[in-house]
Amino acid sequence: MKNMPEDIAARLKTCTSFPSPPPIALQVIELAQNPETDLGTVANTISADPALTSKVMRIANSALYARRRQSSNLRQALIVLGLNATLTLALSFTLVATIDEDPEKGLDLDAYWRRALLAATWGKLLASESGRRDPEEIFLAALLQDIGMLAVHKIAPEVYDEISPFQMAHLELAEYEKSQLKVDHRMIGAWLLKEWRLPDHIVRAVKYSHDIAGNGVEAEFRGFARIVSICSELADVWLLKPDQNAMQRVGKEVSRHLGILPNRLAEMFETIGQQVPVTQGIFEMDIFDGSQLQEISDTAREILTIRNLHAIQDQADLRKRATKLESENEELKDESHRDGLTGVHNRRGFEARLDKEFEMSSVHHWPLSMIFVDVDRFKQINDNHGHQTGDAMLQEVGTLLADNVREQDLVARYGGDEFVLLLPGSDDQEVEAVAKRLVDTARAKSVRDGNGNDVSITLSIGVATQGDQTRFESTKEFLAAADEALYHSKRNGRDRATTYVSIKAA
């Protein structure tokens, strides 16, 4: 793995005291990577290990997977959990079982597992709350995110001699480790998991488990890794006793990146307090104090409720800002913000409005949608029918777009034959309906060239929405997403609309 010092890699490879995954774990990893794997194969593999079978049955019948009917055999449990969830949870159980306590070396294994189980439980809950389909995989990544600490303890136990690693925030701990080893437990953990052949997205999530912004991680892994890093922050806040500043900071991060508001996060703290005892029971541990869990849950709820009152005040401020925006929108009617040919806004006017709307959407978690529109084969139309026909077509398209959106929406000519629409408050479903209407309406339109021939109009459209399913870090990312969706429409035959969320789901 890049950036891993050679001497550290060599020490890890020759460390005989650090456990390797048992055969059953390697079998599970292999099954997970095989697209032909079915429930029958998984059942046969798991049933060969009675302890693993017991844990899978226990979690299927637990409150974490509450069902009306209890599973009385392994096959029923697998049906309750599903194939991917079963494989991921089985891998969690087998890897945890390989890490034996080493009391003579002094690392507080109870503290280690408290953090791991707490982060993992948060991971599953946040993933479910965010509508993701991989909560068990996030559970596993969060569970293993600090496994590098165990490796550091094995190859360089002196690193932790002068500190209490579980009494400090993990970002601070990582910086200390770098000062001693030129590498931290995140990178060492990622190296180990790669050696164990775990999937890339889990390896990346461990490597970037303290990078909530996700600046270092590839775009395809960013959403997954971000939840794991948020779990790390929440575990720190919980275990280091929540104070108002730390709790509000984390609440702001959760709200910004996952769209979960403070009052809902407060409720989730209470849920975690109920789920953690279940999780530790499944893993056959007894490392949490029930009264302490309740105390921290109550404190978090109180702090986050106060923050939510501030959010209510923010909504009042937002209304004032909205009124101000209406006034500013009038200024956009100035000639400097208008396209001379079509009469819609120009790129300058669009960018001025985009910055304001994007900020409001990011801060207050309102949906904001963008539609990129490209006139199909416009160059060919210009070449074959003349520039006057092309200009008439652009004017017709500008009118068509303006007539099919709301008054508060913005239509702009982005350049050449490209238009862009900004729709504040429109979510994925609403903007998809608008995009389809634009394509259908354009298909029925035409302009007449100098020879009296009708020239039909078709549009290729790309749609992106900042909302519950997707959050963008910047207007640049937002624009790139809409542009990518537009490219898919053009590549797949034109005369159609494509949403960015559908590309991601493919």
C-alpha positions in Angstrom: 0.0 0.0 0.0 1.3 3.5 -0.9 2.9 5.6 1.8 3.5 2.6 4.1 7.1 2.9 5.4 9.1 -0.2 4.3 10.3 -1.0 7.8 6.8 -0.9 9.2 5.5 -3.2 6.4 8.4 -5.6 7.1 7.6 -5.7 10.8 3.9 -6.4 10.1 4.8 -9.2 7.7 7.1 -10.9 10.3 4.9 -10.3 13.3 3.9 -13.9 14.4 1.9 -12.8 17.5 -0.7 -10.9 15.5 -3.5 -13.3 14.5 -4.5 -14.1 10.9 -8.0 -14.7 9.8 -9.1 -18.3 10.5 -10.0 -20.6 7.6 -13.7 -20.0 8.1 -13.1 -16.2 7.6 -11.1 -16.8 4.4 -14.0 -19.0 3.1 -16.5 -16.2 3.9 -14.3 -13.7 2.1 -14.1 -16.0 -0.9 -17.9 -16.5 -0.9 -18.5 -12.8 -0.7 -16.4 -12.2 -3.8 -18.1 -14.9 -5.9 -21.1 -13.6 -7.8 -22.4 -17.2 -8.1 -22.7 -17.7 -4.3 -26.2 -18.6 -3.1 -27.9 -19.0 0.3 -27.4 -22.8 0.2 -23.6 -22.5 -0.1 -23.5 -19.9 2.6 -25.6 -22.1 4.9 -23.3 -25.1 4.4 -20.2 -23.0 5.1 -21.6 -21.4 8.3 -23.2 -24.6 9.7 -19.7 -26.2 9.8 -18.9 -23.8 12.6 -21.3 -24.2 15.5 -20.1 -21.0 17.3 -20.6 -18.9 14.1 -24.0 -20.6 13.5 -25.1 -19.6 17.0 -24.1 -15.9 16.5 -25.9 -15.7 13.2 -29.0 -17.2 14.7 -28.8 -14.8 17.7 -28.5 -11.6 15.6 -31.3 -12.7 13.2 -33.6 -13.1 16.3 -32.3 -9.9 18.0 -34.0 -6.5 18.2 -31.6 -5.3 15.5 -33.5 -7.4 13.0 -36.9 -7.5 14.7 -39.3 -9.7 12.9 -42.7 -11.1 14.0 -41.6 -14.7 13.7 -38.4 -16.0 15.3 -35.9 -18.0 13.2 -35.7 -21.6 14.4 -33.0 -22.7 12.0 -30.0 -21.3 10.1 -31.8 -21.2 6.7 -34.6 -19.1 8.2 -32.0 -16.8 9.8 -30.3 -16.4 6.4 -33.5 -15.5 4.8 -34.2 -12.8 7.5 -30.7 -11.3 7.1 -30.2 -11.7 3.4 -27.2 -13.1 1.5 -24.9 -10.0 1.7 -25.8 -9.1 5.2 -25.2 -12.7 6.4 -21.7 -12.9 4.7 -20.7 -9.5 6.2 -21.9 -10.3 9.7 -20.3 -13.7 9.6 -17.0 -12.1 8.6 -17.5 -9.7 11.6 -17.9 -12.5 14.0 -15.0 -14.6 12.7 -12.5 -11.7 12.6 -13.5 -10.5 16.1 -13.0 -14.1 17.4 -9.4 -14.1 16.1 -8.3 -11.2 18.3 -7.4 -12.7 21.7 -6.8 -10.6 24.8 -3.1 -10.2 25.7 -3.2 -9.0 29.3 0.5 -8.8 29.9 1.1 -6.1 27.3 -1.2 -3.6 28.9 -3.5 -2.5 26.0 -7.0 -2.0 27.4 -8.9 -4.5 25.2 -12.2 -3.6 26.9 -11.7 0.1 25.9 -10.8 -1.0 22.4 -13.9 -3.2 22.0 -16.2 -0.5 23.6 -15.1 1.9 20.9 -15.3 -0.7 18.1 -18.8 -1.9 19.0 -20.1 1.6 19.6 -18.8 2.8 16.2 -20.2 -0.3 14.5 -23.6 0.1 16.0 -23.7 3.8 15.0 -22.6 2.8 11.5 -25.5 0.4 11.0 -28.0 2.9 12.3 -26.7 5.9 10.3 -26.6 3.8 7.1 -30.2 2.7 7.6 -31.3 6.2 8.5 -29.6 7.5 5.3 -31.4 4.9 3.1 -28.3 3.0 2.2 -28.4 -0.6 1.2 -25.2 -1.7 2.9 -25.6 -1.2 6.6 -23.9 -4.4 7.5 -20.8 -3.5 5.4 -20.6 -0.2 7.2 -21.0 -2.1 10.5 -18.0 -4.2 9.6 -15.8 -1.3 8.4 -16.6 0.7 11.6 -16.0 -2.4 13.7 -12.5 -2.8 12.1 -11.5 0.8 11.7 -9.1 0.7 14.7 -7.7 -2.7 14.1 -4.4 -1.0 13.3 -4.1 -0.1 17.0 -3.8 -3.7 17.8 -1.1 -4.1 15.2 0.8 -1.0 16.5 0.6 -2.5 20.0 2.2 -5.8 18.7 5.0 -4.3 16.6 5.8 -1.2 18.6 4.2 -1.4 22.1 6.3 1.5 23.3 4.2 3.9 21.2 1.4 3.7 23.7 3.5 3.5 26.9 3.4 7.3 27.5 -0.2 7.9 26.6 -3.7 6.7 27.2 -4.9 6.0 23.6 -8.5 5.6 24.6 -8.6 8.8 26.5 -7.9 11.1 23.6 -9.7 11.9 20.3 -8.6 9.5 17.6 -7.6 12.3 15.2 -5.2 13.5 17.9 -4.1 9.9 18.5 -3.3 9.5 14.8 -1.1 12.6 14.8 0.8 11.2 17.8 1.3 7.8 16.1 2.7 9.6 13.0 5.2 11.4 15.2 6.4 8.1 16.5 6.2 5.8 13.5 5.6 8.1 10.5 2.4 6.2 10.0 -0.9 5.9 12.0 -3.2 3.1 13.0 -5.6 3.9 10.1 -3.0 3.2 7.4 -1.7 0.1 9.2 -5.3 -1.2 9.6 -6.0 -0.6 5.9 -2.8 -2.5 5.0 -3.8 -5.4 7.2 -7.3 -5.6 5.7 -5.9 -5.4 2.2 -3.6 -8.3 3.1 -6.6 -10.2 4.3 -8.3 -9.6 0.9 -11.2 -7.6 2.3 -13.1 -5.5 -0.3 -11.6 -2.2 -1.5 -14.4 0.0 -0.1 -13.9 -1.4 3.4 -10.1 -0.9 3.1 -10.5 2.7 1.9 -13.0 3.4 4.7 -10.5 2.3 7.3 -7.7 4.3 5.7 -9.8 7.5 5.7 -11.7 6.9 8.9 -10.8 10.3 10.3 -11.5 12.2 7.1 -15.2 13.3 7.2 -14.8 15.7 4.3 -13.5 12.7 2.2 -10.9 14.8 0.4 -8.5 12.0 0.2 -10.8 9.2 -0.8 -12.0 8.4 -4.3 -15.5 9.6 -5.2 -16.9 6.1 -5.6 -15.9 5.2 -2.0 -16.6 8.7 -0.4 -20.2 8.2 0.8 -19.3 4.8 2.4 -16.1 6.1 4.0 -17.8 9.3 5.3 -20.3 7.4 7.4 -17.5 5.3 8.9 -15.5 8.5 9.8 -18.7 10.0 11.3 -19.0 6.9 13.4 -15.5 7.5 14.7 -16.4 11.1 15.7 -19.6 9.9 17.4 -17.7 7.2 19.3 -15.2 9.8 20.5 -18.0 12.1 21.7 -19.7 9.3 23.5 -16.7 7.7 25.2 -14.9 11.0 26.1 -18.1 12.3 27.7 -20.1 14.7 25.6 -19.6 18.4 26.2 -21.7 21.0 24.4 -19.1 22.2 21.9 -18.1 18.7 20.8 -21.6 17.5 20.6 -22.8 20.5 18.6 -19.8 20.2 16.3 -20.6 16.5 15.5 -24.3 17.3 15.2 -23.4 19.9 12.6 -21.2 17.4 10.7 -24.0 14.8 10.7 -26.5 17.3 9.6 -24.3 18.7 6.8 -23.1 15.4 5.4 -26.0 13.0 6.0 -29.0 15.4 6.2 -29.9 14.2 9.7 -31.1 17.1 11.8 -30.2 17.6 15.5 -33.5 16.5 16.9 -33.4 13.3 15.0 -29.8 12.7 16.0 -30.9 13.1 19.6 -33.4 10.4 19.1 -30.7 8.2 17.6 -28.5 8.6 20.6 -31.3 7.0 22.6 -31.6 4.2 20.1 -27.9 3.5 20.3 -28.2 3.3 24.1 -30.7 0.5 23.6 -28.9 -1.3 20.7 -25.4 -1.4 22.2 -26.2 -3.9 24.9 -27.8 -6.1 22.2 -24.7 -5.9 20.1 -22.3 -6.7 22.9 -24.5 -9.6 23.9 -24.3 -11.1 20.3 -20.5 -10.7 20.4 -20.5 -12.3 23.9 -18.9 -9.3 25.6 -19.8 -7.4 28.8 -18.0 -4.1 28.5 -20.7 -1.4 28.8 -22.3 0.0 31.9 -26.0 0.3 31.4 -26.5 3.4 33.6 -23.6 5.2 31.9 -25.2 4.5 28.5 -28.4 6.1 29.7 -26.6 9.1 31.2 -24.7 9.9 28.1 -27.8 9.4 25.9 -29.7 11.8 28.1 -26.9 14.4 28.0 -26.6 14.2 24.2 -30.3 14.5 23.8 -30.4 17.6 26.0 -27.5 19.3 24.1 -28.9 18.4 20.6 -32.3 19.7 21.6 -30.8 23.0 22.5 -29.1 23.0 19.1 -32.4 22.3 17.5 -33.9 25.4 19.1 -31.1 27.3 17.4 -32.1 25.7 14.2 -35.6 27.0 14.6 -34.2 30.5 14.9 -32.1 29.8 11.8 -35.4 29.1 10.0 -36.6 32.5 10.9 -33.4 34.0 9.6 -33.8 32.0 6.5 -37.2 33.6 5.8 -35.5 37.0 6.0 -32.8 35.8 3.7 -35.5 34.5 1.3 -37.1 37.9 1.2 -33.7 39.5 0.5 -33.2 37.0 -2.3 -36.4 38.0 -4.0 -35.1 41.5 -4.1 -31.8 40.3 -5.5 -33.6 38.2 -8.1 -35.1 41.4 -9.4 -31.6 42.7 -10.0 -31.0 39.6 -12.2 -33.5 41.1 -14.7 -30.8 43.6 -15.4 -29.4 43.4 -19.0 -26.0 42.3 -17.6 -27.6 39.0 -16.4 -29.7 38.4 -19.5 -28.9 36.5 -22.7 -29.5 38.9 -25.6 -30.7 36.2 -28.0 -33.1 34.1 -25.9 -34.1 36.6 -23.1 -33.4 34.0 -20.4 -30.6 34.6 -17.9 -27.0 34.2 -19.0 -24.2 32.3 -17.4 -23.3 35.2 -15.1 -26.8 35.4 -13.8 -27.0 31.7 -13.3 -23.7 31.5 -11.3 -24.7 34.4 -9.1 -27.9 32.6 -8.1 -26.3 29.2 -7.9 -23.9 30.3 -5.2 -26.7 31.6 -3.0 -29.1 28.7 -3.5 -26.4 26.1 -2.9 -25.4 27.8 0.3 -29.0 27.8 1.6 -29.5 24.2 0.5 -26.3 23.1 2.3 -27.0 24.9 5.5 -30.7 24.2 5.8 -31.0 20.9 4.0 -33.5 22.1 1.4 -33.5 20.1 -1.8 -31.9 21.9 -4.8 -32.1 20.5 -8.3 -30.2 21.4 -11.5 -31.1 20.5 -15.1 -28.6 20.7 -17.9 -30.2 20.9 -21.4 -28.4 20.3 -24.7 -30.1 20.9 -28.1 -29.5 17.7 -30.0 -27.3 17.9 -33.2 -27.3 21.7 -33.0 -24.1 22.1 -35.1 -25.6 19.9 -37.8 -28.7 22.0 -37.8 -26.7 25.2 -38.1 -24.6 23.7 -41.0 -27.6 22.3 -42.9 -30.2 25.0 -42.3 -28.3 28.1 -41.5 -27.5 30.2 -38.5 -30.8 32.0 -38.6 -32.6 28.7 -38.1 -30.2 27.8 -35.3 -30.9 31.1 -33.6 -34.7 30.6 -34.0 -34.3 27.2 -32.4 -32.4 28.5 -29.4 -35.2 31.2 -28.9 -37.8 28.5 -29.1 -36.0 26.3 -26.6 -35.5 29.2 -24.2 -39.3 30.0 -24.3 -40.1 26.3 -23.9 -38.0 26.0 -20.8 -39.3 29.1 -19.2 -42.9 28.1 -19.9 -42.5 24.7 -18.2 -41.0 25.7 -14.8 -42.2 27.7 -11.8 -41.7 31.4 -11.4 -39.1 30.9 -8.7 -37.0 28.6 -10.8 -34.2 30.0 -13.0 -33.6 29.3 -16.7 -30.3 30.3 -18.2 -28.3 29.9 -21.4 -25.1 28.4 -20.2 -23.3 28.8 -23.6 -23.8 27.8 -27.2 -26.6 25.3 -27.4 -26.5 24.5 -23.7 -29.1 25.7 -21.2 -29.3 25.2 -17.4 -32.2 25.3 -15.0 -32.0 25.7 -11.2 -35.0 24.5 -9.2 -34.9 25.4 -5.5 -37.0 23.1 -3.3 -37.5 20.4 -6.0 -36.5 16.9 -4.9 -35.4 13.9 -7.1 -38.9 12.8 -8.0 -40.2 16.3 -8.8 -37.3 17.3 -11.0 -37.4 14.0 -12.8 -41.0 14.7 -13.8 -40.0 18.2 -14.9 -37.2 16.8 -17.1 -39.4 14.3 -18.7 -42.0 17.0 -19.4 -39.3 19.1 -21.1 -38.2 16.2 -23.3 -41.8 15.4 -24.3 -42.7 19.0 -25.0 -39.6 19.7 -27.1 -40.3 16.6 -29.2 -43.6 18.2 -30.4 -41.9 21.5 -31.3 -40.2 22.5 -34.5 -38.9 25.7 -36.3 -39.1 26.5 -40.0 -35.9 27.1 -42.0 -35.4 29.6 -44.9 -36.7 27.1 -47.4 -40.0 26.5 -45.5 -38.9 23.1 -44.1 -39.8 22.2 -40.5 -36.8 21.3 -38.4 -37.7 19.2 -35.3 -36.4 19.9 -31.8 -35.1 17.2 -29.4 -33.3 17.7 -26.1 -30.8 15.7 -24.1 -31.1 16.4 -20.4 -29.0 15.7 -17.3 -30.4 16.1 -13.8 -28.7 16.3 -10.4 -30.3 17.0 -7.0 -28.8 18.0 -3.7 -31.1 16.2 -1.3 -31.6 13.1 0.8 -29.8 10.7 -1.5 -26.9 12.9 -2.6 -25.0 15.7 -1.0 -22.3 17.7 -2.9 -19.3 19.4 -1.3 -19.3 22.3 -3.8 -21.1 23.9 -6.7 -18.3 22.5 -8.9 -19.3 19.0 -7.8 -23.0 19.8 -8.3 -22.4 21.1 -11.9 -20.2 18.1 -12.7 -22.9 15.7 -11.6 -25.5 17.3 -13.8 -23.0 17.4 -16.7 -22.2 13.7 -16.2 -25.9 12.9 -16.4 -26.2 14.9 -19.6 -23.3 13.0 -21.1 -25.1 9.7 -20.4 -28.2 11.0 -22.2 -26.2 12.0 -25.3 -24.2 8.8 -25.3 -27.4 6.7 -25.0 -29.2 8.0 -28.1 -30.1 11.6 -27.1 -33.8 12.8 -26.8 -34.0 11.7 -23.2 -33.4 12.7 -19.6 -30.9 11.0 -17.2 -30.6 11.5 -13.5 -27.3 11.5 -11.7 -28.8 9.3 -8.9 -29.7 6.6 -11.5 -26.1 6.6 -12.8 -24.9 6.0 -9.2 -27.4 3.2 -8.6 -26.4 1.4 -11.8 
